Amino acid sequence: MKIILTGSLGNISRPLTKELVQKGHAVTVISSKPERQQDIEALGAIAAIGVLQDTVFLTSAFSGADVVYCMIPPANATEPDRIAYYREIATNYAQAIQQAGVKRAIYLSSFGADLDKGTGIILGAHHAEMILNQLQDTVITHIRPTYFYNNLFMYVGMIKRLGRIAVNYGGDDKIPMVSPIDIAAAIAGEIEKPAAANQVRYVSSGEYTGNEIAGMLGAAIGKPDLKWQVITDQEMQQGLEANGLPAKLAAGYTEMFASLRNGLLSGDFHQHAPALGKVKLPDFVPAFAVLFNQN
């Protein structure tokens, strides 16, 4: 099959590219960075260099594809309106898919995308799903992963400054988590599986409490007493703003994490819980320790 992948060579797209190429598919990887071209070609894929804001480029890249995999890259760190950003890129994807006549697409969404309020920046994924669902002649599979292990990297600096993880979720509450490797495997499986109608697939690798996470990370970085402290939403908002986030964006993150704490974010996930992936949190912890010790 001719398969188009977005996401450059990120944590999901790199292993996904490798797997699909090894299986004999003709893979094109879209990247906004020309310097990625050599690495993409080294994996046996074709590089298409351009930006997701350019629908003419996207339509050309999607032309003739059997399947396209669409993900929305992180917005600029100072972009306060993540919902508008998601809607813009999703609209561009939908336009390119329609104009190129693509019949099958995979969208990297998020758990919580079933909800139209109360989930902060995850609302962007909800709007993106709604936009893509409007396509009449394309079958869409929405991949909804849970909390990425890699998100824990954001706490390296906090642990060094404060000696603890202090956020408005976690503690004794279980957090459904996932490895990008398991997400890539799920996407590869969906690409090769016939689908007659739009569908949703959740992907997760395991569930851990904040305290369990702190214990594993602390043991790996030589801080066996590392604690996970649950702070208030107000304290979370103030802390994010103090670190330079615009108030609107800080509010989006605060609400998203609050919805994880109160169970709103993972409600539909738990009703449709998938078989768990192979990569567990202890498999990720050494990578966290390496990054912690490098900085």
N, C-alpha and C positions, 0 to 999 in steps of 0.2 A: 504493500500500500504506500501511497504518497501521503506523508504525514507532516504537518506544519506545527512546530512547537514555538510558543512564546516563552519568555522568561530567561532568555540568553542561556548562560551556563550556571544558573543559580543552584540552590540546594536541592531543588526538585528536578529541574530540567536537565542537569548534568547526568544524574543516574538514569533518568528516563531516556535521554538521547542514547546513552550507551546500550541500554537494554533493547531499544527498538532497532538500532543499527545492527546489533548482534543477531537479531531475529530476521534480518534481511530486508527491512523496510527502507524506503527512500525517505530520509528525514531532512527537513530544512529547519534550521533554528534561527529565529528572529532575534536580533540583538541591536540595541541602539549604539553599541560601542564597536567601532571599527577594529580596535585592538583585539577583540574577541574572535575575529574571523579565523585566525590561524589555529586557535585552540578548538574551535568548532570543527574545522576541517580535519584536524588531527584525530577526532573521534569518528570520522567517516561520514559526517553530515555536511550539508550545504549551508553556508551562512547567508542570511538575508539581512543586510544592515539598513536600518531605518527606525523611525520613531512611531509609536502607537497613536500619536496625534495626527498622523498622515494617513487618511483613509485611502488615498490613491495607492500609496505604497502597500498598505495592508491588503487591499483588493488584489493587487498584482501578485503578492506573496501567497495569497490563499488560492489563487486560480489553479484549478486542476487537482486540488487536494481531495483525498478521500476522507480525511479527518483533520480537524484543527484543534489544538489544545490552547485554550486562552486563559491566561492569568493576568491579574492586574498588579504591576510592580508597586512597591512602596512609593508613596508620594514624597515630594520634597519635605524635609523635616519641618519646615516652617509653613507648609501649606495648611491653613486652618480648616478648610472645608473639604474634608475627606469624602463626604457623601457626593458632592458635586464632581470631584475627581473620579470616583468610581463610575458615576453615571456617564461622564464624558467618554472614558475608555470603553465601557461596555457598549455604548451607543456606536462607537467607531467599529468595534468588533462586529456588532450586529449588521451594520451597514456593509462591511467588507464581506461577511459571510453570505449575505443576501446577494450582493452584486457578483460575487465569484461563483455563486451556485453551489456552495458547500452543503452537503446533505447530513453531515455528522460532526458534532462539536462536543468538546469536553471543556467545562468551565471550572476553574479552581475557586471554589467559594469558601465557606466557613461554617462551622457549627454556629447556630444562632441565626442563620440567614433566613430561617422560616418566619422570623418575627419582624414586624414593621415598626416597632418602637421599643425603647428601653435597653438597647444593647450598644449604645455609643457608636463608635466608628464601624462596628460590624453592620450597621444599617446600610453601608455602602455595598456590601455583598448581597444583601436582600434586594436592593434596587437593581443591581447588575443581573441577578437571576430573573427578575421581572422583565427587564429589557430584553434579555436573550430569549425568554419564553414567548415573546411576541412573534418570533420567527415562525413562519407558516410551513416551510418546506425543509426544515432542518431539525433533526433529533438531537436534543441537548441532554447530556448527563452532567449534573452538578455534583462535583466532588466536594464534600464538606468535611475537611479535617478538623481535628480538635486543636488544643493548645500545643504549639510546636515546642519540642525540647529546646530548639535553638533560641527561643525567646528568653531563656534563662541567661543568655549571654549579657543581656542588658543590665543584669545585677552585679556584674563584676566590679564596676566602679563603686556601686553602693556598698558592697561588702567591704571594699578597701577603705571607704570613707567612714562608714558607720559601724562596721563590724557585725552587721546583721542585714537581713532582707526585710524592709519595712514597706508594705503595700496594703491596699484595702481589700485583699482577698487571700485565700489560702488558710494558713493555720491548720486546724483539724479537718477542714473541708477537702474532699477529694477533687482533684483536678484531672479531667481526661486529657491525656497528652499523646503526642504522635511524633514519629520520626519522619523527616522528609523522604527517607529511603522507602518507608512503607507507603507513603503517599505516591511516590513514583511507581512503585509496583502495582498499586491499585489503578492508577491512570493507565498504565500499560495494559492491564487486564481489560479495562473498559474499552480501550481503543480497538482491541482485537475481538471484542464480544459484540455480536449483532444487537441492535436496540431498535425497537419499533416505535417507542414513545419516550417522551421526556421522563427523566427519572432522577432520583437523588441517591447518592451513596456516601455514607459516613465512613471516615477512616480514623482509626485510633490505634495506639500501641499499648496503652495501659492507663491506669488511674492511680494517682499518688496524692497524699495530702501535702500541704505546704511544709509541715513539720518533717515529713519523710524526705522531701526534696532537700530541705536544709541539712538534714542529717547526712545524706549521701554526698552532697556537695562539700559540706564542711570536712568530712573525713578525707575527701580527695585532695583538698587544698591545705590540709594541715590546720584546720580550724574546727576541731571536733565539737566545740560548743556553739557553733553557728546557729542562730535562732531565726525563725520566720515570724516576724511581728506583724499582726494585723492592725492597721491604723484606720482612722475614720475616712470617709469620703472627702470631707473637708480638708483633712491633712494631706490626702493624696493630691487633691486639686492644687493646693498651695505649694506642695513640693514640686509638682510638674511645672508650674508656672515659674517657680524659683530657678528651675533648671533651663528656662528659656522658651518653654512652649507657649504659644499663644493661648489665651484663656479658652477660646472655643475648642481648640484641639485638646487641651488639658481636660476639659469637661467631657469630651468624647472618650478619652482613655479612661477617665474615672468611672464613667457610667458603664463602659464595657467591662471593666474589672469588677464593678459592683454586681453586674448581672451574672458574672461567673460565681461570685460569692453567694448570691441568693438563689442560685439554681436556674434562673431564667434562661441563661445562655445555653445550658446543656439539657434543657427539658426534652426537646424533641429527639436529641441524640440518644438519651437514655431509653426513649420509647422505641427506637429503631437501632439499638446498639449492634454494631457489626462484629464479626470475628476479629480478634485483636491481631495486629501486625507482629512481626518477628523482633523488632528492635526495641529493647526495653530501656528504661531510664539508666540503669547501671552501665549499659553499653555506651550511653552518651556522656556520662560523667567524666571519663578521662579527657575528652575534648574540652570540656569546661575547665578542667584543671590546667590543661596546656595554655589556654588563653589567659587564665587568671595569672599564671606564673610568667607570662610574657609581658605583662603590663605593669 
